Each structure stands twice: as structure tokens, then as C-alpha cells.
Amino acid sequence: MKNILAFAVGLIFSCSSARAQDITALEKIGAVVSFTRSETAVRLSCQDNSQIQITVLAPDLIRIRASFAKPVPAKDHSWAIAKERWETPRWHLAESADAITISTDEVEAIVYRSPLLIEFRDARTHELINADQQPMTYDAKGTLASMMFDPKAGTFVAAAKKLGFDEHFYGLGEKAARLDKRRGSFVNWNSDTPGYTEGKDPIYQTIPFYIGLERGRAYGIFFDNSYRSYFNFGQNSQERVWFGAEGGEMNYYFFYGPSLKKILSRYTELTGKMPMPPMWALGNQQSRWSYYPETMVEQVVREYRQRDLPLDVIHLDIDYMNGYRVFTWNTKRFPNPKELTEKLAKQGVKVVTIVDPGVKYQPARSEQTEDKGSPELGSQDDH
């Protein structure tokens, strides 16, 4: 009985690991059988009833949207995209027996018909920038491996790219990893992870955008998918880089530089640029978990001023709260918050307080009392 249980546990673990790491066994999109062209895009129809839409947004920006075993949905909306209307650049379409080529003044997208592989080249030099290592894949059969992660998840989708011999990868938001993500594997699923150490993944913030750099030439890929997603930069194979998600569409944007600055400029144009913050927010900010009571806060500011060090902001973590409840103050530690903030403001220091997105339950009978509460019910962010 123990052997059977051990085998079952091992099977579940291996299946879920395979789901996260191995995409070669998934169903591959069918070969191209026909295509249609519009003013801004080319739509490809495949043998397995899948469709791919390739949209030219800018000379250096091309969108790839795939729908497996069914037409591309008419509904097309993303909360991540700030700019939806683009002035269509000059582009051309060329067809041969083996491939369909979409070219702008800066980049070429070549779609090979069978198997369906997409590669991107520099339009001026025709040098390869990025290429599919295998056709885009999806979990068509709903295998046991696909059920081990989340029964509520949709169809797993993935795209694999060739791994360059000296290619390096940067991005994905907050990751407790080295700057260069080559040979790493990451999960994108925002998580409150206090006290994390190097290698812990995922943590607080995840952004499904990365930059590939090889021989001084860069490109970017933004995978616009809100499901739990995976990025594997050659950890399990020296041949491929892949990204995928537990549901949603295979929908990604390809940016061509070749400079990093140019890619980031175009990426922020697509997804939006933050407004310019106030001048004080650009200054030196002091934060930790946590400063209390208010005399300690004043002492920290005093030390900065006495040492002639710049200080524009001091942060207060959850210990300023009453029982770790948002929108409250611990009146023993901070008897007069208004007076404190005004006093520090005269010294040129702003006070920023943490506010958690969750509201802790307050029993009616202890509504007016202060208690120590439990930080586990609040946030333990270590800023």
C-alpha cells in the first residue's frame, strides 16, 4: 500500500513538473493551408482549424495572436495595452511555395507553411534575430499532466524559440535571481513572499516581458496573458527558450531594436508610461520593517539631518496600525499622527504609510480596543 501511495505521489509530482517544464509532448499547431490579407494584418488558416493573426503595428513592432483548433475570436481586449490604435506603417507581403514573408522597413516576419514556424529577421541585413524552435503548442487532449496544476485552468498554450549560442535574457519584473536569466526558469504569479531569498520564485511583481540580447543586437517579447505563466530560458534544453500559460491566448508582441533603449521606448508606448511623480518622490527614501514608536521615527530623521544626508521620505510599515488593521493608528505608539507628519513636513520629510489591500475583520465587542493582532493577517512586506 505504501509503495502504491509513493508511486501515485511521484506520478502526480512528475506530471505537474512536466506540465511546467516540458512542452515537446503537447499538440503542435497545424500547417498553413491558406491566408488572407487586410490593411494591417495577415490571417493564416491551418490544417487543424487553428488560426494565426499577424498584425503590423509599427516598423519595429509585430503582434502574433494564435487561436488553437478554432478561429481567432472577434473579442480582443487587454487591460495591459494602453495604445490600441496605431498608424499603419509601410509593409509588404511576399509569397513563395514554402513561406509567407511580411516585411516592414525594419523587420521581416517569415512564416514557414509546414511545419508552421515563424522567424524574425533584420529587414536591412536579413540576419536572423529570433526564430521558432518548434511550432506553437497547446494541450489539446487535456492530459493528466495538464490537470495537476489547476483544474480550473484553461488550455495550456506555449511558444518555443531557438536559444542562441551566446544569447542572454533580461526582464520579467521582480525576480530573486541574477540580472541575466539565461539557464533560468520562472513562474509569473504575483505572490506575497516576505523574507524571500535568492532563487525564491515567484515573488511580489511579475511582468511577462523580456529582452533577448546577442552580439549587441536586442529584441523584446511581451506575452500578453494574465493566466499563470512560465518562462524557461534554456534551463532544460540547450536548444530552446519557451514561454507559456495555463490558459488564455497565445498572444505576444515582438519588438526589434537593435538597441535596448529603442525596445523599451516602444514597449512603454504600447503598455503605457507612468505619469511623472512629484519631485519629493524622486528623492532619497528610508524604509524598513518597521519604525515605531513615533520617537524612533523622529530619531531616524534627526540622524539624517545631523549627518547632512539627504532624506525626502520615511516609510511606516504595518506596526503603525492598530492590530494590523488598515486605516487605523496604534495610539500608544503614535499618539498624534497629524502632529508628527506636520512636524516632519517642516523638515522637508514626507511620511508614507503602508496600506494593505485586505481589510481585517474587527469583532463588534472589541471595536474600541487596541490589540496586538497578528501580522500574519496583515502584510509583512519588507520594503
N, C-alpha and C positions, 0 to 999 in steps of 0.2 A: 504493500500500500504506500509506504514511504517513497519507494522508487518511482511509482506511478505519479505521485504528487510532485516529486522533484522533476520528473520529466515534463509534466504539464507546466510547471512554473518556468522551467527552462525554455519550453516551446513558446510560451507567451512572451518571455523576455526577448528571445531571438527574433520572433516575428515582429515585435514592436521596434526592435533595433533595426531590423531590415527595412521596416517602413521608413525609418528616419534616415537611413544611410544608403540603401541600395535601390536604385531606380531602373536598373537594367532589365528587371523582370516585368515591368509594367508594360501596358499596351502602348504601342507606338502609333502616332498619327499616320493616316493613310497617305498614299502618294497623290500628287496633284493630278486632277483629271480635266479641270477647266478653270478659267478665271475671267473676271470682269473688271473693267476699269471705270473709275469715276474721276471727278475733278481732283480729289485729294487722296484717293486710296485705290488699292488693288485688293479684290476679294478672291481668294482661292478656294475652290471646292475640291474635296478629297474623296478617295475611294470609299472610306468608311463613314461618309456623310458628315465628316468634320469640316469646319471652315476656318480659314485664317484671313484676317484683315490687316493689311499693312498700310499704315497711314503716314503720309509725309507731312510733318508739322513745320519743319524748318530745314534749312540745308544740312544741319548737323544733328537733327532730331527726328527719329523714326519710331513709330509705335507699332508693336506687334500684339495682336489680340487674337487668341485662338479659342474656338469652341469645339469640344470633342464630341463626335458622333451626333452632332446637331448643328443647325445654323447659328451664326453669331447673333446673340439676342439684340433686339432693337433697343432695349433699355441700356443706356450707357451713362452711368453717373459714378463719380468718385468724390468722396469728401477730401481726398488728398490733393486734388488738382485745383489750382487757382485760376489758371488760364486755359479756357476751353476753346476760345476762338483764335485761330492763327491765320495770318496772311499766307496763303499757299505759295511756297517758293517755286521756282522753275524746276521741273523734274521731267525725266524721260523714262519710257518703258521700252525694253527690247526683249524679244522672244527668240529662243532657239529650241531645238529638239529636246535639249536636256534641262534648260533653265529659263527663268524669267528674271530679268535684271531691272531694278528700279534705281535710277541714279539722279542725284542732285549735283550741285556744283562742288559739294564737299565729300559726299559719301555714296557708296554703291551698296545696295542690298540685293544679293543674288540668291534666288530661291531655286534650288535644285528639285526637280519634279519627283524623282524616285531613286532612293528614299528622299523624303521631304526634309531637306537640310537648308538652313539659312546661314549665310555668311555676310559679313560687312567688310568692305574694302575702302581704302582711300581713293576718292574719285580722281585725284590728280596723278597719283603714282600707281594705283591699282594694287598696292600692297595690302596684304591681309591684316585686318585689325582684330576681328573676332569671328568665330565660326562655331556652329553646332557640332558637337561630338557625336550625337545621335539624334534622331527625330524627337520632337516633343512627345512626352508620355503622359498617360493617365491610367488610373486604376479602374479599368473597365469592368472587371469581374467581381469587384468587391471582395477580395481575398481575405483570408484570416488575418494577414498582416495588417490590412487596412482597417480592421475592426478593433485592433488592440489599442489604438490611441484614443479615439473619442467616438463613441457610437453615433454622436450627433453630427460629426463632421461630414462634409460632402465628399465628392470625388477628388482623390489626391491627384494633383497636376504637377508637372515638373519640366524643366528645360535644362539640357546639359550642354556645356560649352567646352571647347578644346582648351586644355591647360598649356600655356606657353612654357617653354623651357626655362625662361628667366622672368616669368610674369609674377607680379606682386599685386596685392589687393588691399584696399583701404575702404573704411566706411562702416556701415551698419549701426551707427549711433553709439550708445553707451555699451561697451563690451569690456569685461575684465580680462583683456587679452592684449597682446602686443599690437603695435600700430599696424604692422604687416600681417594680414590674416592668412597668408599662404600656408597651406597644410592644416588649416583650422576648420572646424565645423561648428556652426552656431544655430541657435534657435531664436526666432523672433516672437516673443510673447511677453509683453511687459509684466514684470513681477516685482513686488516689494521684497527686497532681499537685503535686510540690514546685516552689516558686518561681513559682507562678501569678501572673498579673497581672489587672487588671480586664478582664472580658469573656471570660476563660477558662472554659469550661463543658463537662462537669461537673467538680466537684472532689470533696472528701472525703465530704460528707454530703448526702444528698438526702431530703427529706420531701415526699410528694405531697399536701400540704395548703396551701391558700392562702385568703386573705381578700379579698373584694371590698368596696370602700367607695365609696359615692356619696351625696352630700348628707347626710352624717352618719349614714347607715344602713349597717350591715355585715351580711354573710353569709359563711359559710365552706363550702368544698368539700374533702372528703378523698377522694381517688381511691385506693381500696384495691386496688392492683395491683402485683405485685412484678416484672413484666417491665420492660424498658427503656421509659420513658415520656417523653412530650413535653407541654410546656405552652407555649402560644402566646397571649400576651396582646395580640393585635391587631397583631403585627409585620407581617403580610402582608395584613391586611384591616382596614378601619375599621368593619366590621360585626360581626366575631365574635372571640370568645375560644374556644379549644378545648384539650382535653386528650385524650390517647390513649396506647395502649401496643401493643407488638409482639406481644402475646398475652394470655392470661388473660381475665378477665371485665370487662365494663363494670359496675363496682360502685363507686358513690360515695355519700357521706353529705352531706346538705345541712343546714347549721346556720343558724339565724336568730338575730340579736342582739336588737335592732339594735345593741347595744354590742359592742365588741371584747372586753371583759373577759368578757362572758357567753358568747361563742362559744368563747374559749379555755378557759373553765371546763368547758364541755360537751365540748370536744374531748379534754381530758385525762381526763375521766371515761370517755370511750369508749375511748381508746387507752392509758390508764394514766398514773399520776403517779409520778415518781421518788421514792424514799424520801428523807427529809431527810438530807443529807450531814453528816459531823461538822463541828463548829464551825470547826476549822482549815481545812477545805476552802473555807469561805466567806470566808477572809481574802485578803490580797494574795499572789499567786503570781508568782514570777520565772522566766521560761523563755525559752530561745532555742536555736538550734543552733550551738554547744554549749559547755558549760563543762568544761574539763579543763586541767591535772591537778587533783588534789584541792585543791592550794593555791589555785588560781583560784576554786574553789567557796567555799572559806573566805574569800577576799578579798571576793567579792561580798557574802556575808553580813555581813562586818565593815563594809563600806561602808554597808550599810543601817543597821546599828546605830549607827555613828558619826554618821550624818546624821539620826538619830532618825526613820527612816522605817519604817512597818510592813512586816513580812515574816513570812509563815507557812509558805511552801513554796518550795523551789527545785527545778527540774526538771533532770534529766540526760538528754541525748539519746544517740544511738547511739554516740558516741565514748567512752562509759564501758565499752563492751563489748570483748571480745577478738575482733578480726577481724569485728566487727559480728555476732556470734552471740548470740542471746538467751540469757538465763540464765547469762551469763558476765561476768567483770570483766577489764579490762585492768590487770594487776597492776603495770605500770610507771607508769601514770597514777594508779591508785587502789590503792596497796599494802595498805591496810587499810580496806575499805569499812565494816565493822562499827564500827570506832573512829570513822570520820568521821561516820556517821549518828548515833551516840550523842553525839558532841561537839556536833553541830548541834542535836540534840533538846534538850540542856540550855539552848540559847539560844532555844528555842521555835520552831525551824525544822524542818519535815518535809522529807525527801528523797523525790522521786518519780522513778522511773526508767522510761524508755520500754521497753515490751516489745512486740516485733513479733509478729504472728500467724503468720509463717512461720519455719521452723527451717532455718538454713543448714547445708548438708552439710559435715561435717568428715571429711576423709580420715584413715584409721586411723594412718598413719605420722607425721602431724603433730599427733596428738591432744593432745600435751602442750606444743606450741609456741605462741607468740604470733605473730600476723602482722597486717599492716595490713589484709588483707582488701579488700573492695570495698563501699563504701556502697551501690552500685547493687544489691547482693544483699540489702541490708537496707532500712531506711526512711530517707528523708531528710526526714521531716516537719519543717517549720519552725513550731514551736508559736506 
